[in-house]
Amino acid sequence: MSERSAASPRPAVFLDRDGTLIDELGYLADPDRVALFPGAAAAVRRLNAAGFAVVVATNQSGVARGLFTEEDVQAVHARVRTLLASQGAEVDLFLFSPFHPDFGDARYRRATDWSKPGPGMLLAARDRLGLDLRASWVVGDAERDLEAGRRAGVAGLILVRTGQGAATEVAVPPPDRPLWRVVDDLPAAVELILERQSGRA
């Protein structure tokens, strides 16, 4: 795992995994089934070049449910990393929550801020990588992704219509999501982020 540090806080883009970066396949345990969304690697590469830390933060309650192990999650992440690297893109840090309040043994059966919509993973990434959350963004396909960002003090919240995103857009009306921006996919989200960074939007 490559983790970058900096003398001064740097901005980050926090990505949900399933439905945002890779295909939404339910409880994914098989690395061979990992498929990046079209344009996802190029989008991550653009963030790398612009100086953003890229952090994947994902709920993986399938561990608590006994559907797969933490090692399976790590294997999936290794496959994501390999696919991205083959196109010159890099994730600085992968974080996941294996917990669920109603399933699992004592290790995993818990309600915790580490699971989105709690901000725990984002705050941990801030501390580990030296991030400026006020200059950072969250991109996800579910309300819990963006709520985690809001609770962590992340400035930019973007819903993508891939994965569960189109259904989320319908389910959460505009008055309930005044801070959200909604775009079609991860490449569109990155375009918006870079436009804002350059002052073009």
Solvent accessible surface area in square Angstrom, and as a share of the most:
residue,aa,sasa,rsa
1,M,132,0.59
2,S,46,0.30
3,E,78,0.35
4,R,79,0.29
5,S,98,0.63
6,A,52,0.40
7,A,121,0.93
8,S,72,0.47
9,P,90,0.57
10,R,31,0.11
11,P,36,0.23
12,A,0,0.00
13,V,0,0.00
14,F,3,0.01
15,L,1,0.01
16,D,15,0.08
17,R,1,0.00
18,D,19,0.10
19,G,0,0.00
20,T,1,0.00
21,L,0,0.00
22,I,0,0.00
23,D,46,0.24
24,E,67,0.30
25,L,63,0.31
26,G,46,0.44
27,Y,112,0.43
28,L,1,0.01
29,A,35,0.27
30,D,60,0.31
31,P,39,0.25
32,D,125,0.65
33,R,123,0.45
34,V,11,0.06
35,A,41,0.31
36,L,32,0.16
37,F,32,0.13
38,P,116,0.73
39,G,39,0.38
40,A,0,0.00
41,A,3,0.02
42,A,37,0.28
43,A,2,0.02
44,V,0,0.00
45,R,100,0.37
46,R,99,0.36
47,L,0,0.00
48,N,28,0.14
49,A,93,0.72
50,A,36,0.28
51,G,37,0.36
52,F,5,0.02
53,A,0,0.00
54,V,0,0.00
55,V,0,0.00
56,V,0,0.00
57,A,3,0.02
58,T,2,0.01
59,N,44,0.22
60,Q,10,0.04
61,S,20,0.13
62,G,0,0.00
63,V,10,0.06
64,A,6,0.04
65,R,86,0.31
66,G,64,0.62
67,L,98,0.49
68,F,14,0.06
69,T,69,0.40
70,E,59,0.26
71,E,125,0.56
72,D,45,0.24
73,V,1,0.00
74,Q,90,0.40
75,A,41,0.32
76,V,0,0.00
77,H,6,0.03
78,A,57,0.44
79,R,90,0.33
80,V,0,0.00
81,R,58,0.21
82,T,76,0.44
83,L,37,0.19
84,L,0,0.00
85,A,63,0.49
86,S,89,0.57
87,Q,94,0.42
88,G,54,0.52
89,A,4,0.03
90,E,52,0.23
91,V,0,0.00
92,D,0,0.00
93,L,0,0.00
94,F,12,0.05
95,L,11,0.06
96,F,23,0.10
97,S,1,0.00
98,P,10,0.06
99,F,37,0.15
100,H,31,0.14
101,P,75,0.47
102,D,88,0.45
103,F,84,0.35
104,G,26,0.25
105,D,72,0.37
106,A,95,0.74
107,R,150,0.55
108,Y,23,0.09
109,R,132,0.48
110,R,110,0.40
111,A,89,0.69
112,T,43,0.25
113,D,91,0.47
114,W,69,0.24
115,S,24,0.16
116,K,11,0.05
117,P,52,0.33
118,G,3,0.03
119,P,17,0.11
120,G,14,0.13
121,M,1,0.00
122,L,3,0.02
123,L,55,0.28
124,A,23,0.18
125,A,0,0.00
126,R,88,0.32
127,D,102,0.53
128,R,114,0.42
129,L,2,0.01
130,G,31,0.30
131,L,9,0.04
132,D,38,0.20
133,L,13,0.06
134,R,195,0.71
135,A,46,0.36
136,S,0,0.00
137,W,24,0.08
138,V,6,0.03
139,V,0,0.00
140,G,0,0.00
141,D,2,0.01
142,A,4,0.03
143,E,90,0.40
144,R,99,0.36
145,D,3,0.02
146,L,1,0.00
147,E,40,0.18
148,A,0,0.00
149,G,0,0.00
150,R,129,0.47
151,R,121,0.44
152,A,12,0.09
153,G,39,0.37
154,V,10,0.06
155,A,69,0.53
156,G,2,0.02
157,L,5,0.02
158,I,0,0.00
159,L,0,0.00
160,V,0,0.00
161,R,92,0.33
162,T,32,0.18
163,G,40,0.39
164,Q,76,0.34
165,G,0,0.00
166,A,53,0.41
167,A,69,0.54
168,T,15,0.09
169,E,41,0.18
170,V,130,0.75
171,A,76,0.59
172,V,12,0.07
173,P,58,0.37
174,P,86,0.54
175,P,111,0.70
176,D,97,0.50
177,R,32,0.12
178,P,107,0.67
179,L,111,0.55
180,W,35,0.12
181,R,77,0.28
182,V,34,0.20
183,V,24,0.14
184,D,86,0.45
185,D,46,0.24
186,L,2,0.01
187,P,41,0.26
188,A,35,0.27
189,A,0,0.00
190,V,0,0.00
191,E,60,0.27
192,L,32,0.16
193,I,0,0.00
194,L,20,0.10
195,E,43,0.19
196,R,99,0.36
197,Q,97,0.43
198,S,70,0.45
199,G,63,0.61
200,R,154,0.56
201,A,69,0.54
